[in-house]
Amino acid sequence: MDRFAFTPLTRRRLARFRANRRGYWSLWIFLGLFGLSLFAELIANDRPLYIGMEGAHYFPVLVDYTETELGGDFETSADYTAPFLLDLLKEKGATVVWPLIPFSWDTVVREVAPYPAAPSALNWLGTDNDGHDIVATLIYGFRISILFGLALTALASVIGVLAGLLQGYLGGLTDLLMQRFIEIWSGMPTLYLLIILSSVIEPNFLWLLGIMLLFSWMELVGLVRAEALRARNFDYVRAARALGLSDIRIMLRHVLPNTLVATITFLPFVMNGSISTLTSLDYLRVGLQQSAPSLGKLLSQAKDLAVQAPWIPLSAFFTVALLLSLLVFIGEATRDAFDPRRGP
């Protein structure tokens, strides 16, 4: 058990993190909301969770059944929002268990009209301009925003840390050339490039992730470079170099650990910026809003429907504000936990 015990330094950092109550509880709230969003198909879906009929058991949320398998006439996939199929299941005395919210993010709510519809017992936060349930859109949009932010932050951090490590440890001409390249590359108009490319290629998750990764990796380079420049002159690094260890081994085993503390404290803020950028692009209709649930799409509709449908801007604003605030509070608590100037 001692092998997996925390070191005294790690225990002090955890204690300082827990002492920041705002950041500590923000972490648990964030993990809880993200965990629920991972099971969005079981919470908000236009497919039943379970159908029991004539001794047979069906799980439409997991399996795509044809209409004939449920007693219909067509070989096409069953549409569980169609009145004909619902009446058929009722006639057969089927037991149907629906999710808590019987709509997916792209389901057009037929029971209410015109759109956007005000909040009701059927649609807790109403519908948007396209007839989609806002609660379902928020759940799915929250999940894709977090997953996008996590993926972009992880990939950008790996590239940025390695680039900063090379600059700081090798120094000299390598550092000079990479610095000049970063200065030129960081001056590229990222937003304009995304708008131009989106007019040529229909954006999707991976395409947008790759394009944003080309410009997001530079956020951590300066920080890691400064730490590597300091660590390269430590006595144990000089000793390792004198013993004949390769530069790669020295960087990964001796220099990299010294840069991780500063990097970890900055990650929540990097993720915050990634999610903000995605939301902004969706708001400008050059992001994922055409092919995926989007918080930015709701914000874009809110601009035109603020007076006619105030539930749309309120729902979108509070969701985005809650998400970004939680990440900021977590980042502040992490920064305090790793701050060597703070006492135990």
C-alpha positions, 0 to 999 in steps of 0.5 A, a space after each residue: 500500500 505504501 507504494 501508492 501512498 501520496 507524498 507529503 507534498 502531494 497531500 499538502 497540495 490536495 489539502 490546499 485544493 480542498 481548502 478552496 471551497 469554491 474550487 473544490 465544490 466546482 470540481 464536483 459539480 462539473 464532474 457530476 454534470 459532465 457524468 450525466 451528460 455522458 448518458 444523454 441518450 438515456 436522459 433525453 431521447 425520442 426512442 423509448 428505453 424499453 418496450 415489452 410487447 407480447 412476451 418480447 423485450 425491445 431496447 430501442 435506445 440501444 438497437 435500431 429496430 425496423 417497423 415490421 419488427 414492432 408489428 408495422 408494415 414497413 422495413 424502414 427504421 421505426 419512428 417512435 414519434 409517429 402517431 401511427 406507431 404509438 397507436 399500434 403499440 397502445 393497441 398491442 398493450 405494450 409497456 413503453 418506458 420513455 426517458 425523462 425527456 422524450 426528445 433528442 437534440 434534433 427532434 422536432 416537437 410536433 405537439 407544440 406550435 408555432 415555434 419557438 414555443 414557451 416553456 411548459 410541462 412537455 418542454 421545460 425550457 420551451 423550444 427553439 426556433 426550429 422546434 427542438 427541445 431546449 433542455 435536450 439541446 443543452 444536455 447534448 451541447 454541454 457534452 460535446 463542448 466538454 469533449 471538444 474542450 478536453 480533446 483540444 486541451 490534451 492535444 494542444 498541451 502535448 504539442 505545446 509542452 514538447 515544443 517548449 521543452 525543446 526550446 528551453 533545453 536546447 536553446 541557442 539557434 533552435 530556440 531562436 528559430 522556433 521563437 521566430 516561427 511562433 511569432 509569425 504563426 501566432 499572428 495568423 488571423 485564426 478566425 478569418 481562416 476558419 470562416 474561409 475554410 468553412 465556406 469550402 469544407 463543411 465543418 465537423 468535429 474532427 475537422 474543426 479540432 484539427 484546424 484549431 489545434 494548429 493555433 492552440 498549441 502555442 499557449 503553453 510554449 512560453 510557460 514551459 520554455 521558461 521552466 526548461 531554461 531554468 531547469 537545464 542549469 540544475 546540478 542534477 541535470 548537469 550531472 546527468 549530462 556528464 554521465 552521458 545520458 541522451 538529451 531526450 532522456 534528460 528532457 523527459 526524465 529530469 526537465 519535464 517534471 519541473 515544467 508540469 507544475 506550471 502546466 497543470 495549473 494553466 490547463 483549466 484556463 486553456 480548456 476554458 478558452 477552447 470551449 469559448 472559442 467553439 461557442 463563438 464559432 458556433 455563434 457565428 455559424 462557422 462551427 459545429 452548429 449545422 451538424 451537431 447540438 450547439 450552445 452557440 446556436 442557441 446564443 445565435 438564436 437568442 440575438 434575434 429572439 430576445 424579446 419574442 422568446 426570452 427563455 432561449 437567451 436565458 437558458 443559453 446564457 446561464 448554461 455557458 456562464 455556469 460551465 465557464 465559471 466552474 472551469 475558472 473556479 477549478 483553475 483558481 483552486 488548482 493554481 493555489 494548490 500548486 503555488 509554492 508561496 502558500 503555506 500548508 
